[in-house]
Amino acid sequence: MSNPDSFINEVTEELRRDRLMGYLRRYGWIAVLAVMLIVGGTAWNEWRKASEQASAEAFGDAVLAALEHDAPSDRVEALAQIEVSGAQAGLVQLLSAGELLETDREAALAAFNQAAEDTSLPDAYRQLAALKRVIAGGAELPISEREALLERLSQPGQPMRPLALEQLALLQLEQGNRETAIEIMTDLLSQSDVTDSLRRRVTQLVVALGGEV
């Protein structure tokens, strides 16, 4: 390569370096800010996850400690003292209502109904509260009310569908509708989201009623 060519190349490289340094001086702060945002965002995300985990563990410990009391009234009182937020409130409501069943059935049914109608709770909690109210209330609740509620809970896609179908079949048996009950339970056994314990329970009942599994 001739000296003129070498000189031109050196000048070109120097111009490139000068241009690059100019860009860095002018826009380098953007890269620094981007790095800071990435590092800060990662740190905040890890802190949030750790805080959520610590909060969940503290809530779980508080619930377990409340349920260790001997008397149902003491357990209800201890549950009421737990600081809750979001879905935790629904879980505490359901646990408290369950404890009340041992001492005050009417208050328990009212608590289940209150949780079922509380629109601030997750839908799964509300449906579970409604289902537990039907089960706990039994014959104390009008058949038409129980049937209407179970029909709604047993619609496809509902989280309580399998358990609601079981209760709907039992309600049909209560009214003497044996064939309808067997039909409902046979349909239940064909569902993919049925737990093993529920499947065994329903299968035994179908067989006892003379149905085919």
N, C-alpha and C positions, 0 to 999 in steps of 0.2 A: 504494500500500500504506500502511495507517495506521501510525502510530508503534508502537502495541502489537504489531502483526504483525511489524514490523521488529525490535523488541526481542526477541520470542519466537524469531525465526529466528536472531538473533545468539547468544542464549543456547544454542539447540539446537546450533549449529555449535561453540560453545565447549565444550559437553559432549562432543561427538563427538571434538574434538581432545584433550580431557583423557582420554577413554576410550582413544583410540588410543595416546597417550603411555603410558598405564598398561599397555596390552598390550605395547608395545615394551619398557618397563622390565622387565616380568615375563617376557616370552618372547623378547625380542630375541636373547638368547644362542643360542637354537636356530637362528635364521637365520644368525648369524655362524658357528656350528659347521658348519652345512650347507654354507656357502660354503667354509669351510676344508677340509672333507672332499672336496668336488668338486675344488677346486684341487689339494689334496694327491694325490688319486687320479689325476688327469690327469698330474701331474708324475711320479708313481711309474710309471705305465703307459708314459710316454715313456722314462723311464730304463731300464725293463725291456726295452723293444724295442731300445733302443740297445745295451744290454749283450748281449742275445742275438745281435744282428747282429755285434757286435765279436767275440764268442766264436766264432761260425760262421766269420767271416773268418779268425780266427787258426787255427782248426782246419784250414780249407782250405789256408792257406799252409803249415802244418806238414806236411800230407799231400803236397802238391806238392813241398816241399823233400825229403821222405823218398824220394819216387819218382825224384828226380833222380840218386840214387847209381847208379853203374855196375853194381856187382855185386848180384845178387839178395839175397845174405846181408846186405849192407850196407843194402839197402832194408828188409828184414824187421826188422833191428835198429833202424833209424831209426823205423819205424812203431811199434815196441814202446815207444819213448821218449815218444810223444805222449800228453799227458794227455787223457783222454776221459771223457765222461759220457753216459749214456742210449744213444740210437741210434748215437752216434759209435763206441761200442765195437764194435758189430756191423759197421760199415763197415770199421774197421781190421782186424777179424778176417778179413773176406772178402778184403781187399787183401793181407794177409799170407799167407793160404792160396794166393792166386793166384801170389804171388812164389815160394812154396815149390815150385810145380810144376816150376820150372826146375832145381831142385837136389835136392829130396827129395820124390818123388811120394807115398810112403807117409805122410810127415808132412803133406803138403798135404791128402790125403784125410782124414786124422784131424782136421785143423783144420776142414775143411768140415763134417765130421760133428759136431764139437763145437759149431760155430756153429749148425748145424741143430737141435740138441737143447737149445740155451740158451734157456730160457723167458723170460729177462729181455730178450731182443732182440725188436724188432718182428717180427710174423709174416712180413712181406714179406722181411725179411733172412733169416729162418730158411728160408723156402722157396727163396730164391735160393741159399743155401748148399747145400741138399739137391740142387737142380738141377745146380749146378756140380760137385758130387761125382759125380753120375751121369755127366755129360759127361766129366769128367776121368778117372773110374775106368774107363769103357768096359767092355771084356771082362773086366777084373780083378774086376768085381763080378758076382755071380750074376744071371742074367737074371730070375729070379723076384723078386729084391730090387729090381732096377731097375724092373721092370714094376709092381710094387705101389706103389712110390714115385711113379712117373709117373702112375699112375691117380689117386692122391690129389691130386697137384698140378694135374691137368688137369680137376678138377671145376669146374662152372660157378661163377663168382664168385671163384675163386682168382686172386691177382695174377699168378702165373706160368703161367696156363692156356695161352696161345698157344705159348710156348716148350716147355712140357711136352708138348703135343700133337705138336709137331714131333719131339721126341725119342721119343715113343711110336711115331710112324710109322716112324722110323728103326730102332727096336727090332724092330718087326714085319718090316721088310725084312731085318734081321740074321737073323731066324728063317725067312726065306723066304716070309713071308706078304704077297705083293705086293698082292693085292686089298684086304686089310685095311688095309695102309699107305695105299693110294690113298683108301680110304674115310675114314680119319682125316684125311688132308690136305685132302680135299675139304670135310669138315666144318670144318676150320680156316679155309679160305679164305672160308667163309660168315660167320665171326665179324666183328664190327664193330671190335674192339679189336686188330686185327692191324696191325703196323707195315708200312710200305712195303717195307723191306728183307726182312722175314720173308715177306711176301706174294710178292715176286719169287722168293725162294729156293724156297719151297714150290711155286709155279707151275711153275718150271723142272723140279723133280723130278717132279711129276705128269706133265708132258708127256713127260719122258724115259722114264717108266715106261709110257707108252702110255695114260695116263688122259685124261679130258676135263675141261677147266677151265670 
